[in-house]
Amino acid sequence: MVIGSAMDIVTHCKVPRYLHNDLPLGNPLGEPGDRVAHKETLLNALALTSADSPIVKVSALQWSGDSDWKSAYNRVDDSNRESLLKMGEENRRRRAANKSRGLTR
């Protein structure tokens, strides 16, 4: 069996209850400040709690701000390569400094 997407994996593993919102990471309830979307998402998720068998539901919630957010997600090209390199170097420096002070994640 070839598993191609996150939804395939969730279905294959028979996750008991799963509500999928196709939104940018870090925004599982919808856009910041959108109380209507937040409430709708929570009610949809709570509705799954009475399921007798594994259930996967895809939310109809849409990201209205930048409808093209997926094209920028995980993109590395000439337009951002130098910036990403600098951010990575700074992250490594910060982690090394924290490690030397005995701090861990």
N, CA and C of each residue as an Amber inpcrd file, in Angstrom:
protein
   315
   0.8380000  -1.1800000   0.0000000   0.0000000   0.0000000   0.0000000
   0.8820000   1.2420000   0.0000000   0.6150000   2.1570000  -0.9030000
   1.3500000   3.4100000  -0.9570000   0.4930000   4.4780000  -0.2940000
   1.0920000   5.1570000   0.6710000   0.3700000   6.2120000   1.3770000
   0.9450000   7.5370000   0.9120000   0.0910000   8.4050000   0.3530000
   0.5950000   9.6140000  -0.2590000   0.4010000  10.9050000   0.4950000
  -0.6040000  10.9970000   1.3260000  -0.8530000  12.2730000   1.9850000
  -1.1480000  12.0670000   3.4580000  -1.1880000  13.1620000   4.1800000
  -1.5100000  13.1000000   5.6070000  -2.8880000  12.4910000   5.8090000
  -3.8310000  12.8180000   4.9470000  -5.1820000  12.2650000   5.0780000
  -5.1590000  10.7540000   4.8520000  -4.3390000  10.2820000   3.9150000
  -4.2070000   8.8430000   3.6910000  -3.6620000   8.1590000   4.9370000
  -2.6810000   8.7770000   5.5660000  -2.0740000   8.2050000   6.7650000
  -3.0850000   8.1440000   7.8940000  -3.8130000   9.2290000   8.1030000
  -4.8260000   9.2760000   9.1620000  -5.8720000   8.1960000   8.9420000
  -6.3270000   8.0470000   7.7130000  -7.3350000   7.0380000   7.3940000
  -6.7670000   5.6360000   7.5660000  -5.5640000   5.4030000   7.0660000
  -4.9340000   4.0940000   7.1560000  -4.7170000   3.6640000   8.6100000
  -4.3370000   4.6000000   9.4540000  -4.0690000   4.2950000  10.8690000
  -5.3440000   4.1890000  11.6960000  -6.4670000   4.4880000  11.0860000
  -7.7540000   4.4370000  11.7740000  -7.7630000   5.2950000  13.0410000
  -7.3220000   6.5320000  12.8630000  -7.3590000   7.4960000  13.9580000
  -8.8100000   7.6180000  14.4120000  -9.0660000   7.5570000  15.7200000
 -10.4550000   7.5380000  16.1980000 -11.3020000   8.7220000  15.7310000
 -10.7660000   9.9170000  15.8380000 -11.4980000  11.1060000  15.4420000
 -10.5030000  12.1240000  14.8950000 -10.7990000  12.6670000  13.7280000
  -9.8740000  13.6300000  13.1390000 -10.6560000  14.6720000  12.3550000
 -10.4550000  15.9290000  12.7180000 -11.0350000  17.0460000  11.9820000
  -9.8890000  17.7700000  11.2930000  -9.9220000  17.8090000   9.9870000
  -8.8410000  18.4220000   9.2140000  -9.2550000  19.8180000   8.7580000
  -8.4700000  20.8130000   9.1560000  -8.6280000  22.1750000   8.6660000
  -7.4350000  22.4640000   7.7770000  -7.6770000  22.7610000   6.5340000
  -6.6040000  23.0280000   5.5790000  -6.2110000  24.4980000   5.6660000
  -5.4960000  24.8160000   6.7610000  -5.1180000  26.1890000   7.0580000
  -3.6230000  26.2590000   7.3190000  -3.0450000  27.4670000   7.2790000
  -1.6170000  27.5800000   7.5890000  -1.3120000  27.0470000   8.9890000
  -0.1550000  26.4110000   9.1300000   0.2350000  25.8810000  10.4340000
   0.2140000  26.9810000  11.4790000  -0.2080000  26.6220000  12.6830000
  -0.2880000  27.5740000  13.7730000  -1.6400000  28.2560000  13.8650000
  -2.5420000  27.9180000  12.9760000  -3.8720000  28.5240000  12.9600000
  -4.9530000  27.4470000  12.8850000  -4.9770000  26.5020000  13.8270000
  -5.8850000  25.3660000  13.7160000  -7.3640000  25.7250000  13.8310000
  -7.6710000  26.8770000  14.4040000  -9.0720000  27.2650000  14.5600000
  -9.5270000  28.2620000  13.5090000  -8.6060000  28.7400000  12.7030000
  -8.9480000  29.7390000  11.7070000  -8.0890000  30.9690000  11.8860000
  -8.4920000  32.0350000  11.2250000  -7.7090000  33.2680000  11.2700000
  -7.8130000  33.9270000  12.6520000  -6.7380000  34.5660000  13.0920000
  -6.7690000  35.2400000  14.3890000  -7.9220000  36.2390000  14.4740000
  -8.6480000  36.1790000  15.5860000  -9.7420000  37.1080000  15.8060000
 -11.0650000  36.7160000  15.1730000 -11.0940000  35.6650000  14.3890000
 -12.3320000  35.2270000  13.7300000 -13.0930000  34.3100000  14.6730000
 -13.8130000  34.9010000  15.6120000 -14.4980000  34.1290000  16.6570000
 -15.5550000  33.1850000  16.0840000 -16.1890000  33.5680000  15.0000000
 -17.2010000  32.7100000  14.3790000 -16.5520000  31.4250000  13.8740000
 -15.4220000  31.5550000  13.1780000 -14.7040000  30.3780000  12.6680000
 -14.1740000  29.5280000  13.8210000 -13.6750000  30.1730000  14.8740000
 -13.1550000  29.4410000  16.0310000 -14.2610000  28.5970000  16.6460000
 -15.4170000  29.2070000  16.8380000 -16.5440000  28.4870000  17.4430000
 -16.9960000  27.3390000  16.5340000 -17.0950000  27.5970000  15.2370000
 -17.5090000  26.5650000  14.2790000 -16.5470000  25.3730000  14.3190000
 -15.2520000  25.6570000  14.3700000 -14.2550000  24.5890000  14.4120000
 -14.3990000  23.7590000  15.6840000 -14.5470000  24.4360000  16.8110000
 -14.6980000  23.7100000  18.0790000 -15.9680000  22.8740000  18.0950000
 -17.0770000  23.4110000  17.5970000 -18.3210000  22.6450000  17.5550000
 -18.1960000  21.4370000  16.6270000 -17.5190000  21.6190000  15.4830000
 -17.2930000  20.4840000  14.5690000 -16.4530000  19.4010000  15.2290000
 -15.4260000  19.8120000  15.9600000 -14.5680000  18.8440000  16.6390000
 -15.3370000  18.1210000  17.7460000 -16.1150000  18.8570000  18.5190000
 -16.8890000  18.2340000  19.5960000 -17.9470000  17.2780000  19.0570000
 -18.4610000  17.5600000  17.8700000 -19.4580000  16.6690000  17.2630000
 -18.8720000  15.2980000  16.9520000 -17.5560000  15.2250000  16.7790000
 -16.9100000  13.9490000  16.4710000 -16.7760000  13.0530000  17.7040000
 -16.9600000  13.6000000  18.8950000 -16.7270000  12.8210000  20.1140000
 -17.7210000  11.6870000  20.2990000 -18.8510000  11.7500000  19.6220000
 -19.8500000  10.6910000  19.7770000 -19.7150000   9.5890000  18.7260000
 -18.6690000   9.6360000  17.9280000 -18.4830000   8.6400000  16.8610000
 -18.2200000   7.2590000  17.4490000 -18.8500000   6.2430000  16.8500000
 -18.6740000   4.8500000  17.2860000 -17.4790000   4.1830000  16.6260000
 -17.0490000   4.7290000  15.5010000 -15.9420000   4.1410000  14.7500000
 -15.0480000   5.2810000  14.2580000 -13.8790000   4.9360000  13.7460000
 -12.9830000   5.9890000  13.2690000 -13.6850000   6.9120000  12.2680000
 -13.4560000   8.1990000  12.4350000 -14.0900000   9.1780000  11.5470000
 -13.0870000  10.2690000  11.1840000 -13.0550000  10.6140000   9.9180000
 -12.2260000  11.6990000   9.4020000 -13.1650000  12.6860000   8.7390000
 -13.1110000  13.9270000   9.2000000 -13.9600000  14.9610000   8.6250000
 -13.0700000  16.1030000   8.1520000 -13.3500000  16.6150000   6.9720000
 -12.6140000  17.7500000   6.4260000 -13.4900000  18.9830000   6.5800000
 -12.9740000  19.9780000   7.2680000 -13.7020000  21.2200000   7.5020000
 -13.8220000  22.0150000   6.2120000 -14.8940000  22.7420000   6.0970000
 -15.0990000  23.6150000   4.9360000 -14.4510000  24.9870000   5.1410000
 -13.8370000  25.1860000   6.2920000 -13.2210000  26.4650000   6.6370000
 -12.1330000  26.8240000   5.6230000 -12.1660000  28.0600000   5.1490000
 -11.2010000  28.5480000   4.1590000 -10.3900000  29.6950000   4.7540000
  -9.1500000  29.8300000   4.3290000  -8.2980000  30.9340000   4.7460000
  -8.5360000  32.0770000   3.7770000  -9.1110000  33.1840000   4.2660000
  -9.4950000  34.2540000   3.3490000  -8.3860000  35.2560000   3.0880000
  -7.4720000  35.4320000   4.0370000  -6.4210000  36.4300000   3.8910000
  -5.6100000  36.2470000   2.6310000  -4.6520000  35.3680000   2.6600000
  -3.7870000  35.0930000   1.5160000  -4.1560000  33.7180000   1.0000000
  -4.9750000  33.6780000  -0.0270000  -5.4480000  32.3910000  -0.5270000
  -4.3210000  31.5790000  -1.1590000  -3.1750000  32.2110000  -1.3510000
  -2.0470000  31.5320000  -1.9780000  -0.9690000  31.1780000  -0.9460000
  -1.3430000  30.9960000   0.3250000  -0.3590000  30.7490000   1.3770000
   0.4180000  29.4590000   1.1490000  -0.1940000  28.4690000   0.5030000
   0.4830000  27.1890000   0.3020000   1.7090000  27.3020000  -0.6000000
   1.6750000  28.2250000  -1.5490000   2.8110000  28.3350000  -2.4680000
   4.0520000  28.8690000  -1.7540000   3.8570000  29.6320000  -0.6740000
   4.9970000  30.1750000   0.0680000   5.4600000  29.2330000   1.1730000
   4.6090000  28.3050000   1.5790000   4.9430000  27.4010000   2.6620000
   6.0920000  26.4740000   2.2470000   7.1430000  26.4640000   3.0280000
   8.3040000  25.6000000   2.7900000   9.0540000  25.9310000   1.4990000
   8.8470000  27.1190000   0.9530000   9.5080000  27.4820000  -0.3030000
  10.9290000  27.9680000  -0.0230000  11.8610000  27.4290000  -0.7400000
  13.2430000  27.9060000  -0.7080000  13.6440000  28.1450000  -2.1590000
  13.9550000  29.4050000  -2.4570000  14.4220000  29.7410000  -3.8020000
  15.3430000  30.9570000  -3.6940000  15.7540000  31.4870000  -4.8220000
  16.7090000  32.5990000  -4.8180000  16.1730000  33.8400000  -4.1060000
  14.8560000  33.9870000  -4.0370000  14.2820000  35.1820000  -3.4120000
  14.4120000  35.1780000  -1.8890000  14.5560000  33.9970000  -1.2800000
  14.6210000  33.9480000   0.1880000  15.7850000  33.1240000   0.7340000
  16.5980000  32.6030000  -0.1400000  17.6750000  31.6970000   0.2810000
  18.6280000  32.3530000   1.2930000  19.0750000  33.5720000   1.0270000
  20.0220000  34.2430000   1.9180000  19.3800000  34.5320000   3.2810000
  18.1520000  34.9720000   3.2780000  17.4400000  35.2570000   4.5270000
  17.2760000  33.9840000   5.3610000  16.8950000  32.8810000   4.7080000
  16.7270000  31.6120000   5.4190000  18.0630000  31.1140000   5.9730000
  19.1440000  31.3110000   5.2230000  20.4660000  30.9130000   5.6740000
  20.8490000  31.6860000   6.9390000  20.6090000  32.9980000   6.9370000
  20.9150000  33.8220000   8.1110000  20.0780000  33.3910000   9.3150000
  18.7980000  33.1130000   9.0880000  17.9340000  32.6720000  10.1940000
  18.4170000  31.3330000  10.7600000  18.8350000  30.4300000   9.8760000
  19.3430000  29.1360000  10.3230000  20.6260000  29.2840000  11.1220000
  21.5320000  30.1380000  10.6570000  22.7910000  30.3650000  11.3840000
  22.5200000  30.9620000  12.7640000  21.6060000  31.9200000  12.8340000
  21.2630000  32.5320000  14.1210000  20.6270000  31.4990000  15.0600000
  19.7830000  30.6620000  14.5280000  19.1580000  29.6150000  15.3370000
  20.2130000  28.6590000  15.9020000  21.1620000  28.2650000  15.0530000
  22.2310000  27.3670000  15.5230000  23.0930000  28.0350000  16.5880000
  23.3980000  29.3320000  16.4070000  24.1740000  30.0640000  17.4270000
  23.4170000  30.1250000  18.7510000  22.1380000  30.4380000  18.6690000
  21.3180000  30.5380000  19.8810000  21.2160000  29.1850000  20.5940000
  21.0430000  28.1190000  19.8340000  20.9570000  26.7820000  20.4380000
  22.2840000  26.3780000  21.0770000  23.4030000  26.7040000  20.4220000
  24.7220000  26.3780000  20.9810000  24.9500000  27.1580000  22.2890000
  24.5460000  28.4290000  22.2940000  24.6960000  29.2440000  23.5210000
  23.8310000  28.6700000  24.6300000  22.6060000  28.2970000  24.3120000
  21.7320000  27.7010000  25.3260000  22.3050000  26.3850000  25.8510000
  22.8530000  25.5750000  24.9510000  23.4200000  24.2960000  25.3650000
  24.6050000  24.5080000  26.2960000  25.4370000  25.5080000  25.9990000
  26.5900000  25.7730000  26.8450000  26.1690000  26.2630000  28.2350000
  24.9650000  26.8410000  28.3310000  24.4340000  27.2800000  29.6200000
  23.6220000  26.1770000  30.3060000  23.5640000  25.0100000  29.6820000
  22.8290000  23.8850000  30.2780000  21.3500000  23.8730000  29.9860000
  20.9150000  24.7250000  29.0640000  19.4920000  24.7840000  28.6980000
  19.2160000  23.8430000  27.5350000  18.0880000  23.1880000  27.5730000
  17.6850000  22.3150000  26.4680000  16.2510000  22.6340000  26.1040000
  15.8160000  22.0670000  25.0300000  14.4230000  22.2720000  24.5890000
  13.4760000  21.5960000  25.5170000
